[in-house]
Amino acid sequence: MRFTIAFILMFALTGCAQNNYEKFYYAYTDMPPEIEFEMLSEGAEPKIIGSDNIEEDELILRSKRYAPIGYSSFNGGFQDIENVIKQAKRVGALIVLVNSEYTNTQTNSSVLFLPDNKTTNHSGSVNGNTQHSGGGSSSTSGTYSGTSTTYGTKAVPYTTQQRRFDQNALYFVKSTQKFRFGIMFDNLAPQDRKRMERNTGVVIKVVIDATPAFYANILIDDVLIKVDDKLVKNLDHAMQLMGAISPEKESSKLTIIRNGVERDIEVKF
């Protein structure tokens, strides 16, 4: 009986296991529809990379032409790596960055109701005397046996402990698009504005390998302040200025600040 109870308890605790990487998956909806991507082919295996800093590793993968298509984020019991692989295959991701960090141990108390059927065995003997009308008597004896069953349930209290983790995964496909410049940038952070004593411009966050900006030696953390002598106000304005460059043009001049020094760099398309 002890083994049976242990087995039922284990089934109750594990029977509802689910893939949280799938349940808590969020797809990015702002992917440019005109950009073409290489996705995981049927039968292929995704590459799973453990990361101590997903934000930094994302920028590295972006420089290799990988683009994130969605992410999973949740707190709970540690999920097996196979669940990450299953979700990567479901969404067609070539590479997944994964990260987990212990947060706490959660104690849960509950009651498990189990069948409590009881069977009782009955046995005994009977004796009897019979008086005859003509006089005299006779005696008889016999034995009997049988069972009776009562049906019920019993409550078994139990306590479980679960180590919980913040778990994150970022899913990537590879871009096959030809980039005009090959840079990604962001608005200046408050500390950048204070350090540089300026409010305008954007900071280069990614330089994609084997693109015009890469071969022109644009570097991460360069601050872009002008495009073809036009002042860059912010991220949206920089994208607008670059997008307005004629397709027939063979080069563009980017004015940057690097290590406090302003310089012009020609980017050839």
Stockholm file with secondary structure:
# STOCKHOLM 1.0

chainA/1-269         MRFTIAFILMFALTGCAQNNYEKFYYAYTDMPPEIEFEMLSEGAEPKIIGSDNIEEDELILRSKRYAPIGYSSFNGGFQDIENVIKQAKRVGALIVLVNSEYTNTQTNSSVLFLPDNKTTNHSGSVNGNTQHSGGGSSSTSGTYSGTSTTYGTKAVPYTTQQRRFDQNALYFVKSTQKFRFGIMFDNLAPQDRKRMERNTGVVIKVVIDATPAFYANILIDDVLIKVDDKLVKNLDHAMQLMGAISPEKESSKLTIIRNGVERDIEVKF
#=GR chainA/1-269 SS CHHHHHHHHHHHHHTTCCCHHHHTEEECSCCCTTSCEECCCTTCCCEEEECSCHHHHHHHHHHTTEEEEEEEEEEEECCCHHHHHHHHHHHTCSEEEEEEEEEEEEEEEEEEEEECCEEEEEEEEEEEEEECTTSCEEEEEEEEEEEEEECCEEEEEEEEEEEEEEEEEEEEEEECCCCSSCEEEEECCHHHHHHHTCSCCEEEEEECTTSHHHHTTCCTTCEEEEETTEECCSHHHHHHHHHTSCTTCCEEEEEEEETTEEEEEEEEC
#=GC SS_cons         CHHHHHHHHHHHHHTTCCCHHHHTEEECSCCCTTSCEECCCTTCCCEEEECSCHHHHHHHHHHTTEEEEEEEEEEEECCCHHHHHHHHHHHTCSEEEEEEEEEEEEEEEEEEEEECCEEEEEEEEEEEEEECTTSCEEEEEEEEEEEEEECCEEEEEEEEEEEEEEEEEEEEEEECCCCSSCEEEEECCHHHHHHHTCSCCEEEEEECTTSHHHHTTCCTTCEEEEETTEECCSHHHHHHHHHTSCTTCCEEEEEEEETTEEEEEEEEC
//
